[in-house]
Amino acid sequence: MNTSRVFVFKQLKSLLRVKCSSAAPSNDLRRLTSTPGSCPKVCVVGGGPAGFYTAQHLLKAHPAVQVDIYERLPIPFGLVRFGVAPDHPEVKNVINTFTQTAQHERCSFHGNVNVGKDVSVQELQQAYHAVVLSYGAEGNRSLGVPGENLSGVYSAKDFVGWYNGLPSNKDLKADLRSETAVILGQGNVALDVARILLSPLDILKKTDITQPALEALAASRVRRVLIVGRRGPLQVACTIKELREMVNLPGTKPEMVTAEFQGIAEALKDLPRPRKRLTELMLKAAQGSCEGGGAEKRWGFRFLRSPVEILPAPDVSRAAGIRLGINRLEGSGEGARAVPTGEVEDVECGLIISSIGYQSLPIDPAVPFDPRKAIIPNRMGRVQEAAGLYCSGWVKRGPTGVIATTMNDSFDTARSLIQDMETGELDISTAKMGSQAVAPLLLKRGVSPVSFSDWEKIDTEEMKRGKAAGKPREKMLDVAEMLKAAHA
Ligand code: FAD
C-alpha cells in the first residue's frame, strides 16, 4: 500500500468540505492534489437502485468526488418504476432518497444516453477516473421449449414492463382472452403477475398502472392462474409478504392440489423460521382450498412440473395449452434437485407467462462478461482485469434480491472504489474532463441528454395527468413524448 497517498487522502478527507466542481478550488485542495483543481470524477452507468446507491455512498464517503449518472431512458429509477408492482407504492418511496442523491451538488444525472451505443465504455474511461457499471439485467432467460414464440406466450419481464409503462413494451397488447393462465416460476415476480391478473379493478385503478393495461385487465377473461414450479412446496422462491397478499386478495380463492402437500406438515418442525412461516401459510391456503368451486377467481401453485412444449391452437396461430413434464425430487431442502420422471401432463390455457428470471447482457466489447453466469466478473465490485472499471447491482451479482440487497452490494462497490483511491490502485493523479468530454460527443451524435430537472418536468406532467384520472401518476409510454415534455 502506498502510505503517503493514504496520508494525503486522509488529510483531504478531513480538511475538505468544499465543492470540487467550484470554478476556484480552495487552497487546501490545490495543495493536496497533484493536479490543481483535479477532483476524482466517477461515472455510473445505469440510473436504477444500484446506480443511485453507488453514487450516494461515493458522495458521502469522499469529500470531493464528482459523480455523473448516465441512464439509457429519459427517466431515472430503473426497476423501481418499471418492475415494482403498481400496487406496492410504499416500495417506491426509495425514489425520495434517489432524488436527494441526484440533487447533490456533486452529482449530475444524464438521461437518454445509451452507453455502448451513444457513447462507448472506453470513451467514458477516457473522460473519468472510474466507471461503475450498474446497468441491471435487461434480458430474460428463454424457456428453450418448442412453441415459446407463439402468440399468448410472454416473458414476465415484458408483461411487467407492459403494465408498468416501459416504452419498449408499450405495444405488447397482452392477449387476456383465456380463462386459465399459467405462470412458470414461483418467485415474487410470478406472484406480482398473478396478483395483477386477478386483482379487482377498483384496487388497480388507484395505482400508477398504465391506462392501456387497465383497459385490457378490465376486459380480461382470466379467472384462474396456476403458478408452476419445477420443485416442491419446500422450495418455492417467493417471500411471505407476497404469498400473504395472494391469500388475502379479495374475490379470489386458492386452488391447490392437497396431494402435493403430503408430508409437508411433518417437515415443518425442522425448517428455518422464515421458510417455516412461509410453508405454514401455504399449507393453510391449501387446506382452505376450493379445488374447483367457490370464489369467482382462483389461483394455485402446481409443483414438480417443468415446461416441455407450448401446445398450439389447431390453426397454429396461438398457444392453446402447455405440456408439463412431471418431476420427482432428489435430495431435500433448498438444494433438492428436480429430476424428470418421463411422465407428462397437458394443461389447457391460452396465456403463458414465463417468470424464470431476468438476465444481464454484455454492454460493450471493452467490458469483460461471463456468459455462463450472465454477470460482469468481479471481485467486490472491481471488474476483473479491467483497471478503473467497477460494477454494482444485478449486473454484478445476478438478477436476484430486493432493493435492500442491491443497496448493500452497491455500498460495497463504492467502498472498494474509495479504497482503491486511497491505496493508489486507482490513479486519480491526472485531471479528467468528465461530462465536459462526453457532452460534445453526444452532441455530435445527435443525442440530447435529459438532466434531472428535465426529468422533473416529465414527473410534474405525469402527476398532473394522474390527478385528473384519480391515480398517483399517468405514466408517459413513449420516449419521444418524454423528450418533448423534458425539453419543453
Ligand atoms: P435496474 O433497476 O434494472 O436498473 C438498471 C438501470 O440501468 C435501468 O434504469 C436501465 O434503463 C439502465 N440501463 C440499462 N442499460 C443501459 C445502458 N446501456 N446505458 C445506460 N443505462 C442503462 N425489490 C424490492 O425491494 N421490492 C419489490 O417489490 C420489488 N419488486 C420487483 C418486481 C420486479 C418485476 C422485479 C424485476 C424486481 C423487483 N424488485 C423488488 C427488485 C429490485 O427491482 C432490484 O433489486 C433492483 O431494481 C436492481 O437494481 P439495478 O440498479 O441493479 O437494476
Boltz pocket constraint, residues with backbone or C-beta under 6 A from the ligand:
constraints:
  - pocket:
      binder: B
      contacts: [[A, 45], [A, 46], [A, 47], [A, 48], [A, 49], [A, 50], [A, 51], [A, 70], [A, 71], [A, 72], [A, 73], [A, 75], [A, 76], [A, 77], [A, 78], [A, 79], [A, 80], [A, 82], [A, 83], [A, 84], [A, 85], [A, 88], [A, 91], [A, 113], [A, 114], [A, 115], [A, 116], [A, 134], [A, 135], [A, 136], [A, 137], [A, 138], [A, 160], [A, 189], [A, 192], [A, 358], [A, 363], [A, 392], [A, 393], [A, 394], [A, 395], [A, 400], [A, 401], [A, 402], [A, 403], [A, 404], [A, 406]]
      max_distance: 6.0
